[in-house]
């Protein structure tokens, strides 16, 4: 029972990690064809949509903070 829970938690963490890596690779534009095909055969598109919106918002906010910090 405990092993099953640990296995599920590890699986969830693995999926989350793969999602983050895939979003970062897509944001930078270096996604491999194999990973892209794997992403398109994913069970749901919603994690990619939500993650993409969040990553883009963080990127824009980071740029704004950088410009405000460096601008006189």
C-alpha positions as CSV (number, residue, x, y, z in Angstrom):
1,X,0.0,0.0,0.0
2,X,2.7,2.5,1.0
3,X,4.8,1.5,-2.1
4,X,1.8,2.1,-4.3
5,X,1.3,5.6,-3.0
6,X,5.0,6.3,-3.4
7,X,4.9,5.0,-6.9
8,X,1.9,7.2,-7.8
9,X,3.6,10.3,-6.2
10,X,6.8,9.6,-8.1
11,X,4.8,9.1,-11.3
12,X,3.0,12.5,-10.8
13,X,6.4,14.2,-10.1
14,X,7.9,12.6,-13.2
15,X,4.9,13.8,-15.4
16,X,5.2,17.3,-13.9
17,X,9.0,17.4,-14.5
18,X,8.5,16.3,-18.1
19,X,5.8,18.9,-18.6
20,X,8.0,21.7,-17.3
21,X,10.9,20.6,-19.4
22,X,8.7,20.4,-22.5
23,X,7.3,23.9,-21.8
24,X,10.8,25.3,-21.4
25,X,12.1,23.7,-24.5
26,X,9.1,25.0,-26.5
27,X,9.5,28.4,-25.0
28,X,13.1,28.6,-26.1
29,X,12.4,26.8,-29.4
30,X,14.6,23.8,-29.1
31,X,12.0,21.0,-28.7
32,X,13.0,17.8,-30.3
33,X,10.7,16.1,-32.8
34,X,10.5,13.0,-30.6
35,X,9.4,15.0,-27.6
36,X,6.9,17.1,-29.6
37,X,5.2,14.0,-30.9
38,X,5.1,12.6,-27.4
39,X,3.5,15.8,-26.2
40,X,0.9,15.7,-28.9
41,X,-0.1,12.1,-27.9
42,X,-0.5,13.2,-24.3
43,X,-3.8,12.5,-22.6
44,X,-4.8,16.2,-22.3
45,X,-3.8,19.5,-23.8
46,X,-4.9,21.6,-20.8
47,X,-1.7,21.2,-18.8
48,X,0.3,22.5,-21.8
49,X,-2.1,25.4,-22.3
50,X,-2.1,26.5,-18.6
51,X,1.6,25.9,-18.3
52,X,2.3,27.9,-21.5
53,X,0.3,30.8,-20.3
54,X,2.0,30.8,-16.9
55,X,5.5,30.5,-18.3
56,X,4.8,33.3,-20.8
57,X,3.5,35.5,-17.9
58,X,6.6,34.8,-15.8
59,X,8.8,35.5,-18.8
60,X,7.1,38.9,-19.5
61,X,7.2,39.8,-15.8
62,X,10.9,38.9,-15.7
63,X,11.6,41.2,-18.7
64,X,9.7,44.0,-17.1
65,X,11.6,43.7,-13.9
66,X,14.9,43.5,-15.7
67,X,14.1,46.7,-17.8
68,X,13.0,48.6,-14.7
69,X,16.1,47.5,-12.8
70,X,18.5,48.5,-15.6
71,X,16.7,51.7,-16.8
72,X,17.8,54.9,-15.2
